[in-house]
Structure formats: C-alpha cells, structure tokens
C-alpha cells in the first residue's frame, strides 16, 4: 500500500509540475515519501523479526538498514513551509 501511495504522489507531483506548481508539489512529495519509507522500514523490521532469528535476522536487518535513505534531509523546515501555505490558504493547496 505504501508503494502504491508513493507512486500516486509521484504521479500527482508530475502533473502539478506540468501546470507550473512543481516546487510546492515537490516539497509535498518529498515529505510524504520520506514518511512512507519510515513506515515501510518499521513494517519490514516486524516482518523480518517474525520470519527469522539469530544470525539470519541480524543479516536481514543489516540489508534493510542499507536500503533506507541515508540522506541528512530533515522534514521539519519543509513541513513547516507546507503547513504555512495550508494555513494561509485555509484549504488544501498544491
């Protein structure tokens, strides 16, 4: 479900970029995708813990850790800008 949602957000971003609202849509896409990947990682840990143990579990968790986004980007400033635009408009805007 998270992969489907991320794909949908990326498609909406592409559509917004074509209409000239790409910068705002890019921020929203970035925040959503980062949060969705965090949810995928938590779910992945749960599934791996249920399916393996010991050295196999440690190896699987190491693979999961390597697959996550390791960028230093934080969502706070971006999220605040998005929230500010929404509050100013008093509705959902892209």
C-alpha positions as CSV (number, residue, x, y, z in Angstrom):
1,X,0.0,0.0,0.0
2,X,2.8,2.4,0.8
3,X,4.4,1.8,-2.6
4,X,1.1,2.4,-4.3
5,X,0.6,5.6,-2.3
6,X,4.2,6.8,-3.1
7,X,3.6,6.1,-6.8
8,X,0.3,8.1,-6.7
9,X,2.0,11.0,-5.0
10,X,4.8,11.0,-7.6
11,X,2.3,11.0,-10.4
12,X,0.4,13.9,-8.8
13,X,3.8,15.7,-8.5
14,X,4.5,15.2,-12.2
15,X,1.0,16.5,-13.1
16,X,1.5,19.6,-10.8
17,X,4.9,20.2,-12.3
18,X,3.3,20.4,-15.8
19,X,0.9,23.0,-14.6
20,X,3.6,25.2,-13.1
21,X,3.2,24.2,-9.4
22,X,6.2,21.9,-9.3
23,X,8.1,23.5,-6.4
24,X,5.3,23.1,-3.9
25,X,4.3,19.7,-5.1
26,X,7.9,18.6,-4.9
27,X,8.1,19.5,-1.2
28,X,4.8,17.7,-0.5
29,X,6.0,14.6,-2.4
30,X,9.3,14.6,-0.6
31,X,7.8,14.8,2.8
32,X,5.2,12.1,2.1
33,X,7.8,9.8,0.5
34,X,10.2,10.1,3.5
35,X,7.4,9.4,6.0
36,X,6.2,6.4,3.9
37,X,9.6,4.9,3.7
38,X,9.9,5.2,7.5
39,X,6.6,3.2,7.8
40,X,7.9,0.6,5.3
41,X,11.1,0.2,7.4
42,X,9.1,-0.3,10.6
43,X,6.9,-2.9,8.9
44,X,9.9,-4.6,7.3
45,X,11.5,-5.0,10.8
46,X,8.3,-6.5,12.1
47,X,8.1,-9.0,9.3
48,X,11.7,-9.9,9.5
49,X,11.5,-10.5,13.2
50,X,8.5,-12.8,12.7
51,X,10.2,-14.8,9.9
52,X,13.8,-15.2,11.1
53,X,16.0,-15.2,14.1
54,X,19.6,-15.2,15.2
55,X,22.3,-14.5,12.6
56,X,19.8,-14.7,9.8
57,X,17.7,-12.0,11.5
58,X,20.8,-9.8,12.0
59,X,21.8,-10.2,8.4
60,X,18.3,-9.4,7.1
61,X,18.1,-6.3,9.3
62,X,21.5,-5.2,8.0
63,X,20.2,-5.4,4.4
64,X,17.1,-3.4,5.5
65,X,19.3,-0.7,7.1
66,X,21.4,-0.4,3.9
67,X,18.3,0.0,1.8
68,X,16.9,3.0,3.6
69,X,17.6,6.6,2.5
70,X,20.6,7.9,4.5
71,X,20.3,11.5,3.4
72,X,20.6,14.1,6.1
73,X,17.5,15.9,4.8
74,X,15.0,16.7,7.6
75,X,11.3,17.1,7.1
76,X,10.8,19.9,9.7
77,X,11.6,23.1,7.6
78,X,9.8,21.6,4.6
79,X,6.8,20.5,6.7
80,X,6.6,23.9,8.3
81,X,6.5,25.6,4.8
82,X,3.8,23.3,3.7
83,X,1.8,23.8,6.8
84,X,2.2,27.6,6.5
85,X,0.8,27.5,2.9
86,X,-2.2,25.4,4.0
87,X,-2.9,27.7,7.0
88,X,-2.6,30.8,4.9
89,X,-5.0,29.4,2.2
90,X,-7.3,27.9,4.8
91,X,-7.7,24.9,2.5
92,X,-5.6,22.1,0.8
93,X,-3.4,23.6,-1.9
94,X,-0.6,22.2,-4.1
